[in-house]
Amino acid sequence: MLEPMPAISRSYYALFFVGKRYPSLGFGTPRSTKAAFGKSSPLWQYIVDHSLREHPILKKLRLLTADHPWGQMMVSCDQAQLMANLVKLIKAKKVIEIGVFTGYNTLNMALVLPDNGRVIACDINEEYAKIGKPLWKEAGVEHKIDLRIKPAIQTLDELLAGGEAETFDFAFIDADKESYNEYYEKCLRLIKKGGIIAIDNVLWGGRVLKPRKDDLAAQNIHHLNEKLLRDARVSISMIPMGDGVTLAFKL
Ligand SMILES: C[S@@+](CC[C@H](N)C(=O)[O-])C[C@H]1O[C@@H](n2cnc3c(N)ncnc32)[C@H](O)[C@@H]1O
């Protein structure tokens, strides 16, 4: 029998960093967790060695981001590949990314979208995105990426107000955990039936098992997980990959 997915123990170890809240909140020294970023787990490494087919420019961005002080916020490459495969499978044209960071997954999705496809990429920090932008260009997919620097809730509201409800195929939620429920509700309105919402960090380094009263992020994620279980508007799969990702398929 296989041991539990190593990426989870990685998340326990890198709790405060892979936990992906934006660094302005301030967390210790991220460099100290760097050695744990995947490479310490032989089984995770095996998975990557035997499944990852990464575009060379995507790899370049991953390595560049790994060197960033907050590189642990980047989505894991195996999870990104799953999302690219889903985007391809459903022949998505319009996708939303909530939480861009340096744009690894933004580029990952843009690479598999058709030439007239579009990623609405939401973040509040342009400095991070500036790291990835030259590589979006180098990969020839810059024209597919519409970067919106403002609170993601605002961008989602603008899309809804602009008549774009039920026009998106895929959404990836990966920003501040306090707003996860709102992101989910707005994305559910924006995506078509048959579309997919991928929600990252649903295991929150294990803290969802017993969310502390003072841990708002763990509580919010846990409440959303409980709500999703009973949400008749979607069918779901919770996957122990990275820090846990739930796929919600709109019915
Ligand atoms: C975990 S990182 C995203 C990682 C990214 N998906 C990737 O593939 O590497 C979270 C990002 O959410 C952004 N963020 C935090 N709060 C936000 C908000 N209210 N609206 C939009 N973006 C936000 C942060 O600036 C940060 O870049």
The ligand as an ORCA input file, in Angstrom:
! r2SCAN-3c Opt
* xyz 0 1
  C      -0.898     31.307     -3.539
  S      -0.582     32.703     -4.481
  C      -1.173     32.234     -6.079
  C      -0.301     31.193     -6.750
  C      -0.610     31.005     -8.196
  N      -1.950     30.510     -8.427
  C       0.393     30.099     -8.892
  O       0.016     29.367     -9.781
  O       1.564     30.105     -8.580
  C      -1.825     33.790     -3.882
  C      -1.910     35.124     -4.601
  O      -3.151     35.723     -4.213
  C      -2.974     37.114     -4.259
  N      -4.045     37.734     -3.496
  C      -4.190     37.827     -2.146
  N      -5.314     38.458     -1.832
  C      -5.937     38.779     -2.993
  C      -7.144     39.441     -3.330
  N      -7.950     39.919     -2.388
  N      -7.450     39.586     -4.635
  C      -6.637     39.102     -5.600
  N      -5.471     38.463     -5.340
  C      -5.124     38.306     -4.061
  C      -1.576     37.319     -3.693
  O      -1.045     38.567     -4.077
  C      -0.818     36.136     -4.264
  O      -0.117     36.486     -5.438
*
